[in-house]
Amino acid sequence: MGFGSYDESEQQNQEIDADDESEGVSVHESDHEGEVTFETDASTDDLVDQLSEIKDDDE
């Protein structure tokens, strides 16, 4: 077998056991309804300047 080769017999007859009682992930387990608010004394310009500084520091 060379690079990228595989044994085709390993790829055949692969069955997935997917019964209804299998454990799964509930994507709605932590859903929340509500509203988030916050107050700040900073202006939009101040916040944009802070964001620019953060982006400059990452580079």
Contacts in CASP RR format, 6 or more apart in sequence:
PFRMAT RR
TARGET T0000
AUTHOR 0000-0000-0000
METHOD contacts of the structure
MODEL  1
MGFGSYDESEQQNQEIDADDESEGVSVHESDHEGEVTFETDASTDDLVDQ
LSEIKDDDE
1 7 0 8 1.000
40 47 0 8 1.000
42 50 0 8 1.000
END
